[in-house]
């Protein structure tokens, strides 16, 4: 049981996001998690379509929320 749980945690850890600014007033720059944005995952425990929600940190240089989906195998 412990081995299968570890394997599941390793699968989740493989997903990495690269978030870049695309605003005209900024040169493209790599944004920093928890400094510029937060990330929340939904429906991310079983194979299928999962959702990632990226939200700009309050009082930061950016605003808004972006939601997208990805396939989990």
C-alpha positions as CSV (number, residue, x, y, z in Angstrom):
1,X,0.0,0.0,0.0
2,X,2.8,2.5,1.0
3,X,4.6,1.8,-2.3
4,X,1.5,2.6,-4.4
5,X,0.9,5.8,-2.5
6,X,4.5,6.9,-3.1
7,X,4.2,6.1,-6.8
8,X,1.0,8.2,-6.9
9,X,2.7,11.2,-5.2
10,X,5.6,10.9,-7.7
11,X,3.1,11.1,-10.6
12,X,1.6,14.3,-9.3
13,X,5.1,15.8,-8.8
14,X,5.9,15.4,-12.5
15,X,3.5,18.2,-13.5
16,X,5.5,21.5,-13.6
17,X,4.1,24.8,-14.8
18,X,6.1,27.5,-16.4
19,X,4.2,30.8,-16.2
20,X,5.4,33.8,-18.3
21,X,4.1,37.3,-18.3
22,X,2.5,38.3,-21.7
23,X,1.6,41.9,-20.8
24,X,2.7,44.6,-23.3
25,X,4.0,46.8,-20.5
26,X,6.4,44.1,-19.3
27,X,9.1,42.2,-21.2
28,X,8.4,38.5,-21.1
29,X,9.5,37.3,-17.7
30,X,9.2,34.1,-15.7
31,X,6.7,34.5,-12.9
32,X,7.3,33.1,-9.5
33,X,4.8,30.8,-7.7
34,X,3.4,32.3,-4.5
35,X,5.1,35.6,-5.3
36,X,3.3,36.4,-8.6
37,X,0.6,33.7,-8.7
38,X,-1.0,30.8,-6.9
39,X,-2.0,27.4,-8.4
40,X,-5.0,25.2,-7.5
41,X,-5.7,21.8,-9.0
42,X,-9.2,20.2,-9.3
43,X,-10.2,16.7,-10.3
44,X,-6.5,15.7,-10.1
45,X,-6.7,12.3,-8.3
46,X,-7.8,9.9,-11.0
47,X,-6.9,9.4,-14.7
48,X,-8.9,11.7,-16.9
49,X,-9.3,15.5,-17.3
50,X,-8.0,17.6,-14.5
51,X,-8.2,21.4,-14.0
52,X,-5.5,23.9,-13.1
53,X,-6.5,27.4,-11.9
54,X,-3.8,30.1,-11.9
55,X,-4.6,33.3,-9.9
56,X,-2.5,36.4,-9.7
57,X,-1.4,37.3,-6.1
58,X,-3.3,40.2,-4.6
59,X,-1.4,43.5,-4.6
60,X,1.1,42.1,-7.1
61,X,2.1,43.4,-10.6
62,X,-0.6,41.2,-12.3
63,X,-4.3,40.6,-12.0
64,X,-6.7,37.9,-13.1
65,X,-7.3,34.2,-13.1
66,X,-6.7,31.6,-15.8
67,X,-8.3,28.1,-15.8
68,X,-7.2,25.3,-18.1
69,X,-7.4,21.6,-18.2
70,X,-4.9,18.8,-18.8
71,X,-5.0,15.0,-19.2
72,X,-4.0,12.9,-16.2
73,X,-2.9,9.3,-17.1
